[in-house]
Amino acid sequence: MEWYYADESDQQIPFQEENFASMIEMGNIKPDTLVWNSSMPDWKKASLVQPMLFNPAEVSAAPPAGSSAPPMNVPPSYQAPAQQGADGLGIASMVCGILSILMSCGYGIGLFPGIAAIICGHMSRKKMLEGGPSGGSSITMAGLVMGYIGSAISLIMGIVMIAAIIFAISSEAAAP
């Protein structure tokens, strides 16, 4: 009987049932690797389908028989478990941080998206520390860093612009 297993990149790789033990020995199939054959309605962990090959001391019932195979004997689509990514606040922090740096030389107007990046970044970090999604910590940190840098450059540019205007006005008033 032909079997399929899902590798790390979620590709469905066929193999023959008589090769099940050797696939485990080679490390291609691990206890939590998802496997499927035409008698199964859905993908299952290899340790549940062939427990004797992983832990000979345990014996369990075989997968239920009599289930209908997918059309045309093609394995059902396999989707990897959803990975937690960055939350919206972390992404907003990064986008505002990028805008802050890009707009920092424009008369200090990059200060506004910089402040937004800092606020969103800190809110995202607080959310992560309270148990929210943990996959976006690098995105959130990048947004915070760019927000601080963009805000600092914008603040300096704004002060320089104000100083230049004051200098221009004072030198114009002092000229005879």
Summary of the structure (lengths in Angstrom):
residues: 176
radius of gyration: 29.6
end to end distance: 100.7
largest distance: 103.0
contacts: 509
relative contact order: 0.11
helix: 53%
strand: 9%
